[in-house]
Amino acid sequence: MAKKRVKKSIDKITKFAWTPKGAINWVLNETFDKFVFRLKYAPIAVLLEEHGYLREAQGCLIEQHKGETKNYYDNPKRKDLQIRIEFVEEKIMAKYYGLQDAIERMDYYDSLEARTKQEKTEEK
């Protein structure tokens, strides 16, 4: 006869003494002019990394306000973060579309060259 197993309840209590202030403290310490200077010619990998830091800081700020929408939208830190996020997103999109354009140009010229060679061989 099989033994009957008794389920025991496990009390889980998880408490974190964490407050969301990590990225927001050091992200906004840099002036916007220095921020632009540092990222103006950055490669796409650095821009993506910076975008992650900015979004983390934005999440920390949202968590600090805990649903107080009006206070969040009036916060000058939020406005500064939003401007930085939009700057980085514009740079990422410009890099992406620039690379896409370069690839399309290369494909076009390769295709054109292949078609030209094919026409020359067909004429002979």
N, C-alpha and C positions, 0 to 999 in steps of 0.2 A: 504494500500500500504506500502511495506517495505521501511524503510529508507536506503538510499544508504550510505555505509561507505566509507569514503575517507581515503586512505592510506597516512600516514605521514611518511616521511623518517626520520630516526634517524641517526644522525651523530655520529659515534663511533670513538673516538680517544683514543687509549690506548698507553700510553708511560710509560715505566719502566726505572727507573734510576738504572738498575741492570747491574753489570758487573760480569762475571763468574770467581769468585776467591775463592768461599767458601771452598770446600773440598781440593783443591790443596794446600792451605796454610798450613793446619795442617796435612795432610796425609804425606807429604814429610819432615816435620820437624823432624820426628823420623828417626834415622839412620837405615840402613838395618839390621844391627846386632841385634838391639833392636827389630825391626819388626819381625825377624825370631825367636828370643827368646820368644817373646810374643805369637806368633801363632803356634809354633812348635807342641804343644800338645793340641791345642784348639779344642773344640767340633765343630761339623759341623755347628751348628747354628751361632756360632761366626765367623766361616770362611765365611759363606754366607753373614753375615752382613758386614764383612770387604771387601768382594768382591764388594758389592754394593757401599761402600765408595770409593774404588779404581776406579770403573767405573765412578762414579760421578766426581771424580777428573780428570779422562781422558776426560770426556765430557767438563769440564771447560777448559781444556788445548786446546782441539780442537776448542772450541768457541773463545778462545783468538786469535787463528791464522786465523780464518775465511777464510778457503780455501787456505791458503798459505801452500800447501802440503810440499814443500821442507823445509821450516822453522820448520814445525811441526815435521817432521821425524828427523831433525838434533838437536832438542831440547833435552838437557840432562835430563830434567824433564820427558819427554816422555819415554826415555829409562829406567829410574829408575822406573817409574810407570809400564811399561811393565814387567820388571823383577819381581816386587811385585805381579802383577796380575797373572803371570805364576806360581809363588810360591804358591799362594793361591789356584789357580785352581788345581794344582797337589795335594795339601793337601785335597781338597774337593773330588777329584776323588779317592784318596787312602782311605779316610774314607768311601766313598760310596761303593766301591768295597770290602772293608774289612767287612762292615756290610752285604753286599749281600752274601759274602762267608760264614759268620757266620750263616746266615739264611738258606742257602742251606745245610750246614752241619747239622744243627738241623733237617731240613726236611728229610734229608737222613737217619739219625739215627732213627727218629720217624717212618719213613716208613719201615726201616729194622726191627725194633722191632715189628711193627704191622704184617709184613709178617711172621716173626718167630712165633709169637703167633698163627697166622692163620694156619700155617703148623702143629703146635703141636696139635691144636684142630681137624684138619682134619685127623691126624694119629690115633687118639683115636677112 
